[in-house]
Amino acid sequence: MNAKSQRFVMFTLFSAIVWLPSVGPAQERPEQLSREILAATGIKGGLVVHVNCGDGKLTAGLGAGDAYLVHGLDPDAANITKARAHIRSLGLCGKVSVEQWAGKTLPYAENLVNLLVSEQSLKVDKREIMRVLAPNGAAYIKEGKSWKETVKPRPTEIDQWTHYLHDASGNAVARDSVVGPPRRMQWLAAPTWTRNHHTLASISAVVSTQERLFYIVDEGPAASVQAPSKWFIVARDAFNGVLLWKRPISSWAWHLGKFRSGPVQLPRTLVAEDDRVYVPLEIDAPVSALDAGTGGIIRTYESAKHTEEIILSDGILLVVTGSPIPEQAAIDPARSEKAPFPNEKSVVAFQADTGKELWRWSEEGSGNLMPLTLAAGSGRVFFVAGSSIVCLDGKTGGDLWCSLPTEAGQSAAKPAAKRQKNVRKQKSSNRHRSLGWSVATLVVKDEVVLWSNGRELAALSAETGKDLWECACRPGFRSPSDIFVTAGLVWLGPDFAEGRDLHSGEVKKINTTVQDLWTVGHHHRCYREKATDRYIITGKRGIEFLALDSDHHSRNNWVRGLCQYGIMPCNGLIYAPSHACGCFMEAKLYGFWALAPHKKARKQNAPAPQLQKGPAYGRIDKPSSTAENANDWPTHRHDPLRSGSTTMQLGAKLQDLWHITIGGRLTAPVAAGGSVILCSIDTHRVFALDARSGERKWTFTADGRVDSPPTIYDGLALFGSADGYIYCLRLSDGELAWRFRAAPDQLKTVSLGQVESVWPVHGSVLVQNGLAYAAAGRSSYLDGGIVLYGLEPTTGKVVCQTRIRSQHPSPDDAMPTQAECDTMSRKIVQNATDYKTFTAPDKSDAFSMAEGATTDILVGDGRSIYMRHLRFDRNCIREKEQSRHLFSTSSLLDDAEVHRSHWVLGTGDFSRMPVSYSWIAYNPGRYGSGFSVPFGLMLAFDDESICGVQRTKTYEYKLFANDNTPFSADEPFLPDFRKAAKGSSPRFNWSIDLPLRPRAMLRAGGTLFLAGMPCNVDEKDPVATYEGRKGGLLWASSPADGSRIAEYKLQSPPVWDGMAAANGRLYVSTVDGTLLCMGD
């Protein structure tokens, strides 16, 4: 047991409290004090909360390395101002942040905080402190002259997940009674998308131990899978997602391999247990043991080169190696000639803590060792070689027994036929599998070995190899057979209809719920299922929970696992890694999510009022004229339609007028009333500049990220923030007029490396017909859903509001009537015979989930408000009729350019899709349907024409133009998809190939401006252009035919959609943190 584990056991036994001597006044030596606090508590990373943070010097000191994210709280606004100035002077904004707080309930989600520090006694109840602390997290509070440390012990009800299939036994069942259907956000992390749905999964393996999460990931650009891969081993805190460390993997499996072709060994190349991580640091390398806290190499097991699989049991590290190269490396065509199939495999055993090799199994025909069958338990090691199950002594490698599995299975259990015992019969099994592929499964549980070859299952005594029973057993879709053992019962995929006694095979339970729980159509996701003691967690369409001890089943099509890996249930949470899926785009989450089960809402003591008035409240300088200036660009993408187009004329001949370095990751600019406003997203700062000179007018700091620019309206600057608030500033000087808490509660989480509200608000506020509209939330399925508000801009008064909350379906949902079925055309609607399509609350068929939603920047057409595919009237009342508007299948702010994300000028009606929309985008007409509306990577439009950019399958770009018609209240409803016989996508008026990678586009009168990156790739640094290190280009083109009129080189490319044109000038926000102003 390591020192930290000993310490936690001690705290558990002695009421989790220890008294420590004072280490000195914080105000005299904050840097030293912070080091002593971190040393005393042993917290080496994660989320640190400093209550009563004062001037912020100790707060900043607690962020003593890249592994810490720090959040400070203080009741005094003056202290917050001082603390922010100090943090800013150190360049730590975002990584360290502070906000005003004076409540008796802490504003954090449950189990989120690793270390809570206060230099004075708190008025917060101890139970509240323990609520927010993560397992093994510590509260370090000064009382009098001494410090008291309280540690929250890890609950016994939650489990770890140290191997691909939970542990060395191969039984992918967590002993975790807390994991349940996802209802709350725990945290969100990058990558937002994996690189491509059709190639090797960008995340190879995920495991968790001791409150940490580890995974292997390709961080190459999602914009082009043709770009080289950038593999890393990454460590995050398991309860808040804070990045602890990452180290590069110099080479890994060929990232262009087909996504359903394995190699199945990859998820078995990562194991974590206690304070060690075991992983090869390149595709041909031996296993290295890393320090779980730092990523440093402890030792390398040199005699186990060419690692294929790893398990760890009773302190013995077991490694499958392949020679001359590991099988997963051979999928690379450049290496296939040097890789005979099957290769020669060995099983090598090491004493994990010393690196001493204990034994090695290898013999003629060892290439027939079946992938995914190495398992261990009770001092024994098991695997399948040829057609034999081999059992060895775990310490010595000596033969214990060898048994042939059954050759034919029956549907009912029966005594197994007699087999020849203790004979290693090496029939080749590789004729049944291809390179890097296997459907085999071997599980060891309670002295029973369960083995399936994808056709039948055999149960044998782990001690003697004696046959116990057998039955039929099928594989999953593009995945091996799922075999789960829990509570003495064996459950077999794919339908898990029967629970069999582990020792006899007798059917003890019947469960046919899956046929009602799963949404029919499409195929099962291409990964294995997982389980806990309470649930079998399947991946038919999303994440389905088949309850084993109750009727509390659950279907969750709005969240899914990763191709080839799936999900991970442990720590009381569901971990859903990033994906590149194009189904259920209206509602499905994307990014790396940790999700918690339902829990009753906490009680707040005297919550802060929603509306907070600032010094400028009621003191707004009204513009001299109330008429809109047609030459302004007052909101994101110019207007409520988000058209990206202005009637203002701006010629192609430009020159640099001024530039200013803001720093950090910038939003697009807006320009009106003589000011240009933009935000430094990660530093939470809003900047107002003089539009003519670029001189700074004022800055304002919010309590969270501001992901898009404010809207300038009637002498005001209105914006939302990830802190859950809507802000209104006086335009002339940036003074706060009011802020309104749109989030239902003051509850924080960690999102993409920063502290945010569980219900963030996008920066750009929609102002339409005299009201300011904004939405708070992330998903209609999480944390009570999304709240949409309409506010008076000058006062912050609520005029209207609605909650978008999706109900969760049940297998008991009522069946539809025949009349309901008859009204739906099977030629249009996917799965017309699936009753869930019509009656279940989630209204999900194979590709659409119209009743669910995620947030995005709001769009308005003068009559209605749109949040992606959802339509509301001016009073925030949902309108069922759909109408044409701009929306994105991910988000208008999504800059990843993943191949399954598009902007569409249509209705958002996905229920008419015969297949995944992205297939139609790249193959119009092939699937019997095509887009009937314009779509592309980005669009800019006016009443007469639409200009856009589309990507080709070869990751090239083309610029095009279509006709458009004015938006009208009485225009007929036209679906986004129609039968191919009536045509597919609208015909282009013109299209041209683009020799640049466009990242921003707008139209200003008779000129179309495109800005982006050069397409040419530097062979010595192939990803440089994608990372913005090769400069940028600005084009001025003709909207009539796309011809280039002028070209300008930029020192840095633009940020996504990062241009505005106003009053004869072009403003460009660039990747290097600079705002450019250009004009004639």
N, C-alpha and C positions, 0 to 999 in steps of 0.2 A: 504493500500500500504506500502511495506517495505521500509526501508531507501534507499536501493540501487536502487529500482525502482524510488523513488522520485528524487534521484540524476540524473538518466538517463533522466527523463522527463525534469528536469531543464536544462540539457545540450542540449537537443533537442531544447528547447525554446530559449536558449541564445547562438546559433551558436556553441554549443558543445565545448566551450573554457572556461577555468577558470584559473586564475593566482593564484599561491600559493607561499608563502614566501620560500626563500632558506632554505634548511635543513642542510646545511653545506658541506664542501669540501669532495668529495667522497674519495680522497686519504687518508684522515685522519681517517675516520671511515666508511669503506665500509659496515661492518655488520650492524651497526646502520642505515646507510643510506638506505640499502636494506629493513630493517624493516619499515622504515618510508615511503618509496615509496609504498610498498605493502599495508600499512595501509591507505595511502592517496588516493590510487586508488581503494581500496576495491576489488582488484583482489585476489581471494582465491585459485587459481589453474589454470592450463592450460599451454599454451606455452608462455614463456616470451622471448623476443628478446632484447638483449643489443647491441646497435650499438655503435661503437667506444669503444670496451670493454677494451682496454688497458691491464693491467696486470692480468685481470680476477678476481680480488678480489671482486669487486661489482657483477660481473657476477655470481660467486659462491654463494654469499650472497643472490642473488635473487632466488636461488633454495632452499628456506628456509623450505621446507617440501616435503613429498612424492608426493604432488599434483602438483608440478611444474616441468616442463621440460624447460630448459634454453638453448638458443643458442646465442652465441656471435659472433659479426662481427668486424673486425678491418682491416685497410689497411696495417698495418705494420707487416711484418713477424716476427720481433723480439718480438713484443707484443704477437703474437699468441704463440710463444715458451714459454714465461713467463707465460701466462695465462694457458696453458696446464700443465705446471709444478705445478702451484698452485692448479689447479683442481684435478690433480692426487694425490697431497699430502693429499687432503681431502677425497679421495676415491669416487669422484663424476663423474668419467669419464663415458660418455654415457648419464647420466642424465643431466649433464652440458657439453656442447661441444662448441668449438669455431672454426672459420675458417677465412681465409683471404678473404677480400671482399672490393672493392673500387668503386662499380658501383653506378649509379644514379637510378637504379631500384632495389627494394628489392627482394631478391631471394626466395620468398615464394608464395605459392598458394593463391588464393583469399580467404578472410574470415578465415584465419588460426590463426592469432596471437591474443592472449588475452591482452598482455601488451608489448608495445614497449618503451624502455627506452634509452635515450641518455643524456650524461652530457654536450653536446655541440650542437649547432644548426646543422641541417642536410642540405645537399645539395639536398636531395630527395624532390621531389614535394609533396605537401600535399595530392594530389589525389592518389599518389602512396602509401602513408602511410595509407590512408583510404581504399585502395584496399586490403591490406594485413590484416588489422584489422578485427577480427571477430565481429559480432554484439554485442554491449555493451562492446567491447574491448576498451582499452585506450592507447593513446600515451602520454608519460610523458617525456618531453624534457626540458632541462635547457637552458634558454636564458638569458645571463647576470647573474644576481644574483638570479633570480627567476625561478621557474619551471612552465611550462605551460602544462595543461592536456587537451587533446582533446579526446572526447568519440564518438565512431561511433554508432549512434542510430540503433536500430533494424529496418530493413525495414518493412514497412506495407504489402509488397507483400508476405511475408513468414508467415507460421503458425506454431503453436506448435501441439503436439499430446500427450495429457495428459492421455488418456485412451486406452485400447485395441482397441476400435472402435472410436477413435479420441476424443470423449468427452462423457458426460453423456447421450446424446441423442441417442447414438447407431448408428448415421449416420457417417459412416467411410469415410468422405470426408473432406480433408484439404482445407482450404481457402488459397491456396498457388499457385500463378501464376508463380513461379520460377521453381518448380519441373518439370523436363522433362526427356526424355530418357537419360540414363547415358552415358556420353562421357568423363568425367574427374574424376580422383581420387581426393577425398578430404582427406581421411585417411583410414588406415587399422589397425585393432586391433585383439588381441587374443580373443577367442581360434581359432587356425588355423582350427580345425575340431571339430564338436560335437562328442559325444562318439560312437554313433551307429545309423545307419539308421533305424534299425528295432525295436527300443525301444523308450521310452519316449524322446521327444526332450530335448536336454541339455539346451536350453534356453526357459523359460516358458513365459516370458512377456518382452516387451520393450515399454517404453514411453519416452517422452521428454517435458521439460519445461524450460524456462529461460536459454537457451543455454547449458543445460545439458541433458545427456542421461542416462537413468536408465534401468537396466535389471536384471533378476533373472537367474543365470547360474549354471550349474553343472560343476565344474572344476576337477572332477575325471578323471583318465587317459583314453585317447582314445584307448590305446593299449588293454584294456580289460574292457568291459562293466560289467563284473562280479565283478570287484573291487567296493568297496563302493563309493557312491556319495559324493561330497563335494560342497554343495550349498552355493551360496553367492548372496547378493544384491550388484550390482556394479554400480558406478557412473562414467561417463566419460564426458569430454567436448564434446558437440555436434558438434563442428566445427573442432576439431583437434584430437579427440579421446584420449587425455591424460587422464590417470587414475586419478580420483580425490579421490576416496575412495572406499573401499568395506568392508562389514561386513558379517560374517558367518550367515547362516540360519541353525539352528541345525538339523532340519528334514524337509523333503519336500515329494512330491509325490514319489511313488515307481518308481525308475528309470528304472526298467526292464519291465514296462508295455508296451504293444504293441503300436507302434507309431501311428496307425490309430484309436486307441480306446479312444482318449481323454487323460485325462479328460478335457472337454471343459471349466471348470471353471478356470483353471490355468492362462490363459492370463488376466483374470479379477481380479487377486489378487494384482495388482500393479497400483497405480494412483499417478501422480505427478502434482502438480499445484503450481505456484509461488515458494516459498522457502520451500515447504514441500513435502515429499514423504510418501505415505500411503501404508503399506505392513504388513502382518503378518510375524513374524520372525521365525516361525516354522509352521508345517502343521496344528497343532491343536490350534494355538495361536490366540488371538484377534489381531485386527489391531493396529499397532503402527504408530505414526507420527514421521518421522525422519527429521532432519535438512538437507535440500537438499545440502548444502554446505559442510557438515562434516560427515553426516551419524549418528550423535548422536541422541539418542531417546529424543524427546520432550515430548511426552505423549503416553500412551497406553489406548485404549478404552476397558477397562476390561470387560464390560458387553456384548461385541460382540465376545465371544469366538467361536472357530471353524469356522473361516471365510471361506466363499466360493467365494463371489464376492464383489467388491467394486466399487462404483461410487461416484463422488463428484459434487454437483450442488448447486450454489448460497450459498456457505459456509456451506452446509449441507452434512455430510458424511453419505452415505447410504450403509449398509453392509447386505449381505445375510449370515446368519449363518446356520449351520446344526448340528443336535444333533441325536445321541450321539457323532458322529465325522463328520467332513465335508466330503462331497461325494467324493472329489478328494483323500482323504486319504484311502477310502475303496477299491481302486483298489489294494492295497497291500494285498496279500493273508494272511499275518500274522495278518491283522486287519479285514479281511472281516467278520469273525464270530461275531464281535462286532458291525457290521455296517448293520443294516436292510436297505433294499432298497424298497421304498424311505425312507430317513430319515426325521425327522421333521425340517422344515426350518422356519426361521423368517427373517423379514426385520427390521433392527434396524437403527434409524436415530439419528445422533449426531450433535451438534454444533461443527464444525470441529476445531475452534480455542480455544475452552474451554474444549472440551471433554464431555460436558453435554449431557446426553441422552435425546432426545426430545420425541420420541415415538417408539413404537414397534408394528409391525403387526405379529400376529401369531394366528392361529386358527386350529380347527380340519381339518385334510386333508391338512395342509400346506405343506406337503411333495410333493404335486402336483405343487408347485411353479416351473415353468419351467426355467431351466438354460438359461442364456444369454438374458433374456427378461426384466430384471430390467433396466429402463431408466427414465430420468427426464428432465423436461424443463418447463419453464414458471410457476414455483412454484408448479408443480404437479409431482407426482411419479407414474410410470406405471409398471406393470408386469403382467405376465400371471400365473394364478393359476387354475389348473384343465383345464377347457375349457373356462375360463373367462378371459377377460382383466379387470384388476382392476386399478382404478384411485384413488389416495389418495392425500390429501392436503400435500404439502411438509413440511410445518412448524408444523402441528398438527397431521398428520397421519389420519385425518378424512376422511370417505368415501365420495367421490365425485360422482362416478358412477361405474357401473360394466356392462359389455356387453359381450354377447356370440359372438365369431367370426363365420364367415360363415363355413358351413360344406362342401360345394362344390364350386369350382371355375369354371369360364368359361374362354375361351381364350380371349374374348373381354370384355371391361369394361361395366358395367351395374349397375343400382341401386341395392343395396343389398336387399336381402329378409328381411322381417320383423323379428326381433328377440325380445325375451323377454328382457326388459330393467330393469336395477337396481336390478337384481337378481344374487346373487353369486351362480352359479351352479357348484359344485365341482365334475365334472366327472374326473375320473383318466385319465391322459394323459400319465402316465408312461408305459402303455402297449405298447406305440409306441417308447419307447426309452430304452436304457440299461444304466447300471451304468456309470456315468461320461460322458454321451453322450446326445446330443440334436441337432436337426436341426432347432430349432426355432430361429426366428429373430423378434425383435421389435425395431422400429425406431420412434422417435418423431421429427417432423420438421414443423415449421410454422403452429402450431395449428392443425396438422394432425398426427394421430397415424397410423403407418403401421405395420401390424402384419402378419407373415407367419408361418405356421406350417409345411412347407416343401412340401405342395401340392397346397395351394392357398394363395392368399394375400387378406387381408381385410383392407380397409382404413376407419378410423373413425374420427370424430371430437374430438380433444383433450379436448375441453371444455365440451362437453355434452355426448360424446360416441355415437353420432348419426352416423349411417352407411352412408358412402359416396359412395364407389364403391368397386368392387372386381374383381379379375382376377386370372388366374393360375400363380403359382410361384413354381419353382423347387429348390431344394437344390444344392449345389456344390458337387464336388467329395469329399466324406468324410468330408463334412463341411456344415454348415447351409446355408440357402438361403442368397444371397447377395442382399441388397436393398440400393441403393444410391439415395440421393435426392440432386440435384444441379440445380441452375438456374430455379427453379420451376418445374423441371421434375423428374420423378421417373424412374430409370433404374434398371431392374431386371436381375440377373444372371440366368443361367450361360452364356448366349450369348449376353445379353444387346442389343438386336435387336430393342427394342422399348423404346422411351422416352415418358412417360405418364404425363399428367397434374396432379400435386399433388392433386388438389382439386376435379377434375372430373373423372380422370382416362382415359381421352381421349388421344389417341395416337397422339402425336405432331411431333415426329421425328422417322424415320426408319434408322437403321444403321446395315448393314449386313457385316461390315468389318471383324468381328472376324473370320468368316469362311475362309477368305484369310490370316488373320494375324497369326493365330495359326498354328504351326507345328503339323500335324496330327500324330496319333499313340501314344502309351503309354497312360497313364491316366493324367488327370489334377493333378497338385501338390496338396498335401493334406493340403490345407489351404485356408483361405478366401481371397477374393480380397480386394483391397483398392482403393481409388480414390482421385482426387483433383478436383477443379472446372474446370480444363481443360482436365483431362484424367481419364478414368477408367483403372486401372493398374491390369492386370490379371496375373495369374501364371500357364498357361497351360504347358509350357515347361521351361520358364525362367521368364523374366519380359516383358510382352507385354503392350504397351501403345496404348490404343484406344482413339484417339483424339475426343473430343466432339464438338470443335469449329473450326476444320480445317481438312485437309487431312494428317496431319503430324503424321501418325501412325508409330509405331516402334516395331519391334520384337528383343528381346535381349536374345537369348538362352544361352549366355555365362555367365549369372549371374542369380541367383535364390534366393528365400527366404527360410526360415527355415520351415521344416515340423511342422505342427500344429499352427504355428504363421504367417509366410509369411514375408512381408516387411513392412517398415514404411516410408511414404512420408511426410516429413515436413522439416522446416528450409531451404527450397530450395534444399533439398537433398533427395536421396533415401538411406535408411539404409537397407542393406541386411545382416542379422545376419548369423553367421556360420552355416554350414550344414554338412552332411555326405553322400552326394549324389554321385553316381557313373556314372551319365550320362554326356556326352559331356566333357570327361576328357581331351581332347586335348586343350580345350579353356576355360572351366568354371573356374571362380574365386572361391577360397576358403579362409576362414577367415571372419572376421566381417568387412564389407566394408561400407564406406559412399561415395556415388558417386554423382557428380555434372553434370548438363546438359552442352551442348555445349556452348562455348563462343569463340569469336575471340581471337586469340593468342595476347598476349600483345606485345607492341613494346619495344625493348631493346635499350638503348642508349650505343653505343660502347660496345657490348658484349665482354667478355674476349676471347682471342684466344683459339681455341680448344687445340692446342699443347703448353705446357709450358715446357721449358727446365730447367733442374736442374743443380747443380754444377758438377755432374758426366757425363753430356751429352758429348758424344764423348771421354770419358776417362774411358772406360771399360777395365778392366784387362781380357784379353782373357785367357781361360783355356790352359794349356800346350798342351793338346790333344783335338782335335775336335771330336774324336770318343766317342760315348755314352758308358758310363759305365753300363754294364748289371746288376751290383749289386746295382745301385742307385734306388731310388724311387722319381723321380724328379717332379711329378705332382700328383694331387688328383687321387687316385685309380691307381697310378703307370704309366699309359700311356694314350694316346689319346682315346683308346678304352674304358677306364675306367674299365679295366678288373679285378682289384683287385688281380692281380696275377703276380708273378715274377719267373724267372727261377733260381734265386739265391737260393742256398740251405741253409736252416736254420733248425737245428735239434730241436727236442722236448725238449731237456734238456736245461733249461734256468735258469739264476740267475739274480737278480737285480744288474745292473751295476751302475746306477745313477738315480736320479730323481730330478726334479726342480719344484717348485711351481710358476706357472705363474699367476694364479688367474683368476677368471671370467669364462665365458663360452668359451671353447676352440674349435678350428677346429681340424680336423685330421692333423697330421704332414706330411711333405715331407722331403726327405733327399737326398742330392747330393752335390758333390764338397766339402765334409768335413763339411757341415753344416746341421743342422736340423732346419726347419722353420715351424712355426705355428702361429696362430693368436688368440688373445683374442677378441672375436667377438664384444662384447658390449662396450669395451673400445677403439676400433678402432686401436689396436696396433698389429704390426707385430714383432715377436721375432725370432732372429737368434741365434742358440746355436752351440757350438762346438760339432760335432757328437760323438767324443770319450769321452769327459769329461763332457759335459753338461754345460760348462761355457758360460755365455752370451757374444755374439759377438757384437750385436747391436740391437736396437729397432727402429721402425719407426711408427709414428702415422698418419693415414689417416684422412680425414674429415668425415668419416662415417664408419659404420660397414664393416668388411671384413668377409664374411660368410663361406669361405673355403680357403685352403692354397694357397700360391703363386705357380707358376710354375718356377722351376729353369732351366735356359736355357742359355748356352753360356756365363757364367759369370754374368748373370742377374737374378733378381727375379721379375717376372711379376704377377700382380694381379689386380683385379677389386674391386671396393668399392661401397657401397650403396650411396655414394656421387655423383655417376654418372661418375666417372673417372676411367681410366685404368692407373695404375702406373707401372713404371719400375725403379727398384733400382739396384745399383751396389752390387753384391753379397758379395764382400769382406768386405764392411763396411756399407752397407745400405744407402748410399748416393743416393739422387734422381737423376736419369738420365733424366727422363721426365715423365710427366703425360699428358694424353689426355682426354679431355672431350668428352665422348661418348654420354652423354645425349644431346638431341637437344637444351636444354635451361638450364639456371641456375635457376631451380625452385624446391623449397623444399616443402615437405609435412611431415606428421608424420606417421610413419609406425612401428607398434609393439613397441610403446613407445619411439621411437627416431626420431630425425630429419633426413630425408633421401631425396635424389633426387626423383622426380616423376619417373625418369628412372634409377633405380639402376643397377649396374653391379655385377654379381656374382664374388666371389673372384678368383676362379680357371680359369685361362686363358688357352685356348687350343692353343698349339704350334704344328703346323703341316706343313711339307714341307717348313720350314723357315719363316712362317708367324704366327703372334699371332692373334687369333680370340677371340672376345668377343661381347656380345650383351647387349644393354642398353634398359631397359623398363620392363614392367610388363605384359601387355596384348596387343595383336594386335588390340583390340577394344577400348582401352583407350588412351587418350592423344597423338593421332597421331601414336600409335603403337610402334613397337620395331625396333631398328636400330642395324644391324649386321655389324661389322667392321673386316677387315683384315689389320693388321699393320705390318710394319717392326719392329722387336723387338729392334734393336739397336737404331733406330732413332725416332720411333713413327709415321713415315710417313704413311698416308693412302694409301694403295694399292688397296683396294676394299671395297665397302660398299653396303648395300641394306636395304630398309625399309620394314618391314613386317607389313602391315597395312590392316586390314580387313574392307571391306565395309559393311555398315549396310543395311540389306534387306528392301524391301518395298512390300506392298501388290500388287503393280503395276508391279512387276517383270514379265517378259515375260513367257508365258506358253511354256512348252517343246513341241518339235515335237513328233509325234508318233514314229519316228525312234529312237529318243533318249530314249524313254521309252522302246522300244523293245530291246535295247542293254543291258539293266540291268535285271538281273535275280531276280525275286521276292523271290526266295528261298534263295538268299544270301543277298540282300540289303534291309534293313528295309524301309518300306514305298515307294516302287517303284512307286506307283501311285501318290505320293505327289510331285507336280511340284516343290516345294521348294527344294527338294533334288537335283534337276538337275540344276536349273537355278538361284536360289537366291544367292546373294553374300556370305551368310554365309554357304551355302551348308549343312544345318542342316537337318538331319532326326531325328528319335526318340532318337537315342543314340550317334550319331557321329556328329562332326562339324569340318570337315577336313580343312576348310579354316581358322579357328581361331587358336590362339596359345597363350600360356603363356611361359615365359622364364624358363630355367633351365641351369645347367652346360652343356656346349657344349661337344659333343662326336665326335671323328674323327676316320676314318678307313684307313687313308693314301690317300684316294681319295676324300672323301666327308666330309662335316661338317654337323652334325645333331643337331638340337635344338628340343628335344623331337621327335615328329613325322615328323618334317619338314627336308628336305634334301637340301643341297646347295653344289655347286661345289667350287673349291678352290678360285674362283673369287666372291664368295658370291651370285652367281646366283642360283635361285631356280630350283631344279630338281624335276620333277613330279614323276619320277619312284622312288619307295621306295626300300630300301635295309635293310638288317639285321644290327641291332646295339642295344646297351643297352639304354633303356629309362625307365622312371618311369611314372606311370599314375598320379602322383602328382609332385614330385621332388626328385631327387637323394639325396637332402639335407633334405628332410622331415623326421623328426624323430618321428612323432606322432604314427606311426604304426596303423593308422586307418584301419578298416577292408576293406575298398574299395580302398586301395592304394597298388600297386605292382610294382616291377621291372620286366621288360620283355626283353628278348633277341630276338627281332623280328623286324618287320617293322614299327609298329605303325599304321597299317591300321585298324582303327576301323569301317570303313564303311561297313564291311562285318558282323558285329555283328547282330544276330537276337534279342538279348536282351542285357541288361546291362552286360558289360564284367565281373563284379564281380560275377554275378550269375553263369556264366560259370566256373569261377575259383573255386567256391565251389561246383558246381553241374555239372561236366563235362558230356556232353552227354544228360543231362535232357532236355535242350532246343533246341535239334537238332543240336548242335554245340559244339565244344570243343577247347581249346587252342592247337595249333599245334607247339608251341614254348615254351621253358623253361620260367618259371616265379616264383617269390617268393618274400618274404620280402626283401631279398638281395641275390646277386649272385656274385660269383667269377669264372672266367673261363680262359682257355687257348685254344690253337688250338685243343686239343683233348677231353677235358672234361669240364663239368660245375658242380660246386657245389653250392648248394643253400639252403635256409631255407624257409619253408612254414609254415603258421599258419593253424590250424584246426578250425573248427567251435566252438570248446570248448576252444579256446584260448590257445591251447598247440602248441608245435613247433616240427617240424621234419627236419632233415638234409638229403639231398638227393644228388644224382649225376646223370647226363645225359651225353651222348656222345655229342661231339661238332665237328665241322669241321672248318678248317681255313677260314677266311674271304677272299673272292675272288671277283675280279671285274666282273667275268662272271658267278657267281653263279646264278641259276634261282630264280625268285621271287616266294616265297611261302607265302601265307597269314597267318596271326597270328591265324586265326580261320578257322575251316573246319567242314564239316558235321560229325556228330557223327558216322555215318556208317563207316567212314574211320579211326576211332580212335579219342580219345580226346587228352589229354596231352601226350607228349612223355613218354615212359616208363622209370621208374627210373632204373638205374643200381643197385642201392641200396638205402635204406632209413632207418633211425633210429629215434626213438623218442629222443627228447632232454630234459633233466631235468634242463635246464637253459633257460633264456630269452635272446637270442643272440642280441647284439647291434653292433657288428663289426665282420668282417670276411675277411680273406685274405689267399691266398695260396703262400707259399714260397718253391719252389722246391717240395720236397716230403712230405711236412708237411702242413696241413690245420689248421689254427689258428682261433679259435672262442673265443670271449670275450663277456661277458654280465653280467646279474644279476641272482641271485638265483631265482628259481621258487617258492620255499616254501613261503607261506604267513603267516606273523605274525598276529594272530587273534586280538591282542591288537592294532596293527598298520598296518592294511592291505595294505595301499598304500605305505609303507616305501620302499619296494623293487622297486616299479615303480619310486620313486623319488630318487633312488640311495643311500638310507640311510642304506642299509643292505650289503654294500660292493659289490665286483664283483668277477667274476671267469674268468680265462683264460684257455682254453683247447688247447692242441695240439693233432690233430687227423690225422688218415690216410686217404688220398684221395681215397684209394682203396676200403675201406668199411665203413669209418666213425668211426671206432673204436677209442676210446680214448687212447692216448699214455701217456699223462701227464696232470696234472691239477694244477693250481696255484691260490691261493686266492689273490685278489686285495683289497686294502683298499677302493677303490672307483671303480665303474664300468666305462667302457669306454664311451666316448661320441659317438654319432651316427657315424658309419663307421669310427671310430677314430683310425685306426692303419696303420702303414707303416713298411715295412721290407726292410732294406738296409744294405749292407756290413756286413753281419753276425749279425745284431742286429734287434730287434723288438722294435718299438716305439709305445707307447700307450698314447693317450690323455684321461684323466679321468674327470668325472663329477665334482670332487672337485677342478678342476683347476690345476692339476698336469700333467707333462709329465714324463712318465716312460721310461727308456731304459733297455732292457733285452737282454742277450746274453749268450753264453756258455763260 
